[in-house]
Amino acid sequence: MRTLKIAGWIVGALAALIVLGIAAVFFLVDPNDYRDDIAQRVEQATGRPLKIAGSLHLKFFPWLALQVSDVSLGNPAGYGAAPFLTVQHADVGVKLLPLLRKQFEVRRITLGGLAVNLVSRSKDDNNWKDLTDSDKPKQPTGGAAPQARIAGVDVRKATLLYRDEEKKSLIRLSNIELQSGAAESDMPVPVRVEFDYNDETPSPPTHLTTAVQVRMPKDSSRVELKNLTVQGAKFSVSSPALLIDTAAETLAPATLQVKVGELPLQVTATGEKLFSDRAVTGKISMSRLSPRQLLPSMGVKLPVMRDPTVLGALTFASNYRLTEKALQLTDLDLKLDDTHVRGSLGVTDLHTKALAFNLEVDSVNVDRYREPEVKSQAAKQKKPPTPLPIEALRKLNAKGALRIGRATFADMKFTDVHLPVEATGGRILLSPQAGLFGGSYKGEIVLDARSAKAKLSLNEHARGLDIGQLVKAAFDSTRITGRGDANAVLNGVGNTDAAILGSLSGKIDANVKEGAFNGVDLWYELRRALALVKRTPAPVRTQPVRTQFKAFAGSATLAEGMVHNDDLRVDMDYLKANGKGTLNIATQAIDYRVVAEIYKLPAESAGSEMADLKALEIPIAITGTLADIKVRPDLAGLAKARLNKEVDKQKDELKKKLGDKLKDLLGH
């Protein structure tokens, strides 16, 4: 018993000495006296300067607690004098008595006004790697690891700035608020984080809120995230469970529900090399919905369209692969209204936003999605010009091909469309090929937005087209029919559609065969004009009001919206004509002067009276518009030509009579 009492006295004395020693430290030692030593030790260990501008406060029982304010940790050499990290206020404490049982009980850790500035210059060069890398091998400690418990973490008004000097990008997380529940080994920890996100774009910051339960099983590299939710002003992400293996750098197969506005997406994800060459793969899909109802809920105002039923149904599904550099969609399957799109689409460089695509479309009627057609010419002229998205065109970086089985645009029906696209540095090249109006079309379209004013170049070739359908689509006119070829090499300048259209200039040529001019009967007009000259009754019309031709050809120049043609050639059943004139593209006004020559008379009686005009040059004026063409033979010119022919005839007869007289006189 005596031995036990002595042992008890010794233990009690040692405990008293320990308590007295700690109390002496607490009452007699001012931690502020050691600020310089602490800063020196930190700089020796990290190579970074540490400044403690505020005061240090030490508490003793029942917590060994430290409070510090106005602390900054500098950057490594070569990253400037600005601090890497600053803290306005920090408070951390450890309970004393559990330490004797190898148990760490940390009270709630609080950080106020934390600011971290991260700078990356390349994949292997940044201002934080020296804090995470260690050249010293970890030594085994032996024995059981001490048990630990943290009551929670509070971070208030924190800021994280990430600058990527290689990509010249900046990301700022501000007003960071983080709260976590008690953390114990192998137990789920509730965590809530919210912050404002913004980059270098002029748009306002995006506020994000995240809630999740985090569990890190004991003696395991796995991290389990349950009931994850990420909420922004215009989107949300949720998942019942995510399992990350930090050692293998993998994400186990998981499902996520993503909502952008009212747009619901279902996403599956599997990840590998998460902390090195990240690659996440899976499938993204969207159930049938109505864009017409969805877009207004996302703040998008729908324009009035020709077909009020379009944007009624949309479905989407695709496989995807996301890496640090690229996003690729494969086996893409999209249906919008009556249009079905398949193929691949991707961003080959997330930094430069370079696009690559290879898409196939069964059919699309673009006209259904265009604004209602303006019928009157006055309304068309009042319509304000549409500006080109110059800045967006300069940033566009895309290369790919689009194939369409059937397409309708501007009332023109294309088949078997092949449209290669290449856009970079503000220069957009389109090289379309297609079947068009029973013939073929091939072109090269270049839009160059690199200069102050955009430049448009067109090099178009059409073969074997139904010209009647082409003119109907282009000018809403049924005045001409036939089949032929056409070429156009044009250039325009401007930053609006009206400016480019008004400045178009270049050359056009066409060659049409076996066609007709509807609404004009040139043969009848000549017969009627001759009747007026002879002062005889007008002929009776017996045929439809149309002028058939065997060939119609010519070339023209286009400048300032006017087509100038100097070599018009028309070959008809009874006439040949040559002429020149102009066509105003905007008003469709026509002003032509044509010289016709009768080279054949009809077998039937109608028109037999034109025999005395055969081989004469008959001047004709063609005016009006494409919708209302007026053909007026020049009566004075017709009379003069007829008179000249009669005079010539009289001269020939006089010469013949004189010749006969001379023969008689000379006895021949």
Secondary structure, 3 states (H helix, E strand, C coil): CHHHHHHHHHHHHHHHHHHHHHHHHHHHCCHHHHHHHHHHHHHHHHCCCEEECCCEEEECCCEEEEEEEEEEEECCCCCCCCEEEEEEEEEEEEECHHHHHCEEEECCEEEECCEEEEEEEECCEECCHHHHCCCCCCCCCCCCCCEEEECCEEEEEEEEEEEECCCCEEEEEEEEEEEECCEECCCCEEEEEEEEEECCCCCCCEEEEEEEEEECCCCCCEEEEEEEEEECCCEEEEEEEEEEECCCCEEEEEEEEEEECCEEEEEEEEEECCCCCCEEEEEEEEEEECHHHHHHHCCCCCCCCCCCCCCCCEEEEEEEEEECCCEEEEEEEEEECCEEEEEEEEEEECCCCEEEEEEEEEEEEHHHHCCCCCCCHHHHHHCCCCECCHHHHHHCCEEEEEEEEEEEECCEEEEEEEEEEEEECCEEEECCEEEECCEEEEEEEEEECCCCCCEEEEEEEEEEEEHHHHHHHHHCCCCEEEEEEEEEEEEEECCEHHHHHHHCEEEEEEEEEEEEEECCCHHHHHHHHHHHHHCCCCCCCCCCCEEEEEEEEEEEEEECCEEEEEEEEEEECCEEEEEEEEEECCCCEEEEEEEEEECCCCCCCCCHHHHHHECCEEEEEEEEECCEEEEEECHHHHHHHHHHHHHHHHHHHHHHHHHHHHHHHHCC
